[in-house]
Each structure stands twice: as C-alpha cells, then as structure tokens.
Amino acid sequence: MTTAVKRIFNFSAGPAVLPLPVLEEVQRDLLALPGVGMSILEISHRSKPFDAIHARCIDDLRALLRIPTNYRILFLQGGASLQFSMIPMNFMKPAGKADYIVTGVWSKKAVKEAKRVGTVQIAATTEADRFSRIPVQSELVLDPGADYVHFTSNNTIYGTEWAVEPQVGNVPLICDASSDIMSRPLDISKYAAIYAGAQKNIGPSGVTLVILREDLLDRCDPALATMLNYKTHADASSLYNTPSVFGIYMIGLVAKYLRENGGIEAMQQLNERKARLLYDAIDQSTFYRGTAQKDSRSLMNVTFRLPDEALEKRFVTEATAAGFDGLKGHRDVGGLRASIYNAFPIEGVEALLTFMRDFEHRA
Ligand SMILES: *Cc1c(COP(=O)(O)O)cnc(C)c1O
C-alpha cells in the first residue's frame, strides 16, 4: 500500500514516530474493523472484538519480551508520571523506605512523588556530572532492607542508557523504561516491575504499559484509592474502568508488527546500527560533540552540540526546513537531540548524516 502523503523524518522524543505499516493498517481499518463493522473508536471495552484485541496484544507482548507467566501485563492511564506515585503508594510498606538511582529529570520526578509516601534513599546520582553518565555498580549505595530499588533505564533528555541493569540482590527492582522498552531484549525475571508510557517506543500517548510480578500484588494496601491500587487493575485485567481502547489496539498492532519483523533481537540490531552511524559521525567530527559519556550512550536518544548556540539555532531551523523534525534538544541539555526509536527508519539517519556534513561545510 502506498501513502499519498509525504512523511518527513520525525526525530521527536515523544510522542514519536510509529511504524508506517502500522499506521497504514490503522488507516485502512479505521472506519470498520474487519468482521466487526464498527471502528476501534466506537466499540465497547467489554465487547468480544475488544477482548480478542486485548488478549492478542498481551500474547504478543508476552512472546516478544518473553514475559514469564508469573507477571501481569497491565494497561493503565495517567502516563509514566502517575506510576511515579503508584509505585511508592503500593510497594512502600507503612513507614517504608526505597532506594532511588537518579540519572535525570524523570528519576527526580519519581523521587519527588516517592518522598510524599515514605523515605527515599538516593542510591546514587550523577547530577554533579549534569547527568551525562550512568553510575557504575560500585557507586551504588544500596540498602538490603529497602522495599525496592527504582531506576530509569533510558534517560530521554540526556541521551544516556543503562547497558545492563543494576545488581540489587534480593531487593525488588523497579524500572521506568518509558523510552527504551522493546528496543532490546530484557531478562524480565530480574525485575519486580517495569513501566513505560507508550508514546516513545510502542504506541500513542494515553496508555501506560505495566509489567508486574504477581507477588507484588500482595503488598497493595486495600485502603488505597481504588484507581491507584494495582490490585484493582490486575484483578479486573485492566478493565476496572474504561481503558485506552485505542492505545491498547495500537500497542497490539506494534507488537504484531515487531513479531512479524524479527522481534526484539532484530530491533536491537537495527537500533545499534542506527546509533552507531550517528555516534561515529559525531566522534569523527570536531564540529559536533556528543554530550553523553561514551560508555553511557543511549541507542534511543542521541544528544549532541555544535560549537555555539547560534549555530545550533541555525541548524534546527535549516534542518526543519529540510524535512527533519524534532531535533531541538531539551532545554536542560541544550543543543540537538535525535530520537531514533524502533520505528525510526535508517534512511532518516543516513539523510541526517548527509545534512550534518553539508551543514558543517557551510557553517
Ligand atoms: C517521557 C517520559 C516520562 C513521562 O511520561 P508521561 O507518559 O508523559 O507521564 C517518564 N519517564 C521517562 C523515562 C520518559 O521518557
């Protein structure tokens, strides 16, 4: 199927690019789901067609990420940001304490919410290095008595990513994987919970994927507000109230697309190729300069600077005019950020490299 519209290269950090074949399928089926005669936007979340979509989405996610059977797969609302509150409300014991590893703005926001609930112990922070790196294992000050350890696997704003998860012994490990979930294989059994707002790598905004080890549900205090209790959502299979029907449908389409295209291993290889092209170009240049330390670099968000801010401004303007959208860096880091999630095509990276070489010559 060919699209009549011209699509530009979308480097947005999120909501972000989605696979074109998925968008085409959505477009084709938007007026009527095959065999249903109504659109996904119009059907009940308690209908048979939606049940099938929901179940298939869970099956595909379970297969793709090799999620063990003792983990629940939930689709919640309120974004990753609501998880910053729900995690401590549910999993910090009364007068509890938890370890937080702080690697950027999102980790800090998670800390802020956890402090309202109990004692937050900062196991490590790289703020003194302006979050340009991930801490090494020996820097972590971990409390074996903590209720859990929380970390952010990919720091969307700073372009840093954990190469391997922190070793935390028997303490439950909880991860905000909003900007790199499904970009590389994970050993889910190392985690007690993983959550991700869908809009970076796996779907539209409005739905948050939560993968939760079942035994954690025993910790959820029945006195919590119903909607803030994971047990409510686990017991009702994410259908206590009306979920993001469209969001779940979209995650399902993305998961099906990934399964048909080599799964997460294939994504990882492609993501490594795309990132390597950009980092090699940055490293070989004296004009462009990466902001993340080399051993902490993200495969998803490539952050870099130019010799001065005026050039960076000009770069963004000219790149936008040339059909590269979303390259302006986050205000905390400045400079440029190329977000190259799963669905971002390698042709777009190659086109950006050509643009970067050309811009350097003109500058
Ligand atoms: C974008 C992002 C968030 C915030 O997600 P919302 O769904 O907007 O609440 C949290 N953590 C990380 C790592 C992110 O990239």
The ligand as an SDF file (V2000), in Angstrom:
LIG
                    3D

 15 15  0  0  0  0  0  0  0  0999 V2000
    8.5120   10.7140   28.7030 C   0  0  0  0  0  0  0  0  0  0  0  0
    8.9870   10.0570   29.9180 C   0  0  0  0  0  0  0  0  0  0  0  0
    8.2330   10.0580   31.1030 C   0  0  0  0  0  0  0  0  0  0  0  0
    6.9190   10.7830   31.2380 C   0  0  0  0  0  0  0  0  0  0  0  0
    5.9180   10.0770   30.6030 O   0  0  0  0  0  0  0  0  0  0  0  0
    4.3820   10.5520   30.6670 P   0  0  0  0  0  0  0  0  0  0  0  0
    3.7060    9.3900   29.9960 O   0  0  0  0  0  0  0  0  0  0  0  0
    4.2840   11.8310   29.8960 O   0  0  0  0  0  0  0  0  0  0  0  0
    3.9780   10.7130   32.0700 O   0  0  0  0  0  0  0  0  0  0  0  0
    8.7100    9.3720   32.1950 C   0  0  0  0  0  0  0  0  0  0  0  0
    9.9040    8.7320   32.1410 N   0  0  0  0  0  0  0  0  0  0  0  0
   10.6550    8.7130   31.0290 C   0  0  0  0  0  0  0  0  0  0  0  0
   11.9520    7.9940   31.0210 C   0  0  0  0  0  0  0  0  0  0  0  0
   10.2250    9.3790   29.8840 C   0  0  0  0  0  0  0  0  0  0  0  0
   10.9800    9.3730   28.7750 O   0  0  0  0  0  0  0  0  0  0  0  0
  1  2  1  0
  2  3  1  0
  2 14  2  0
  3  4  1  0
  3 10  2  0
  4  5  1  0
  5  6  1  0
  6  7  2  0
  6  8  1  0
  6  9  1  0
 10 11  1  0
 11 12  2  0
 12 13  1  0
 12 14  1  0
 14 15  1  0
M  END
$$$$
